[in-house]
Amino acid sequence: MLVLNGPNLGRLGCREPGIYGTTSYAGLVEACRTLGGELGLDVEVRQTDDEAELVHWLHESADFALPVVLNPAAFTHYSYAVRDAAAQRTAPLIEVHLSHPQAREDFRHLSVTAPVASGTIAGLGIESYRLALRALAGQNGGAGESRAV
């Protein structure tokens, strides 16, 4: 299973902590790996500021039918390349956000990736990731299903 993170998420803990919290990126990685282990999941966490690299990782997940927790970050709102790569999924993909995009600036209200995700969890800080991992651990296949999470 992959946990994929887009631009600026490597700056967690020091980037606008009032919005994104005080947990560092290393803390997020540890939280995902620890819970993944408890759930019997092999979790690999990655972060990139490069759109092409994120697209490549989404292709990898489709090629190997790997479930994905995806925080596309700023790419959420405009990257049709990330959206199209996510649409090729062959296993469940849950979009997550630390903050609540609908409660923020207008440009953050649109997610081009949400319509091709299995579900979206937002606004709960790193708990968004934990809930996504729990949801994926509870799914048996269902790559083509759409689920409200």
Beta strands, then each sheet from edge to edge (+ up, - down):
strand 1: 2-5
strand 2: 44-47
strand 3: 68-71
strand 4: 93-97
strand 5: 119-122
sheet 1: 2+ 1+ 3+ 4+ 5+
end
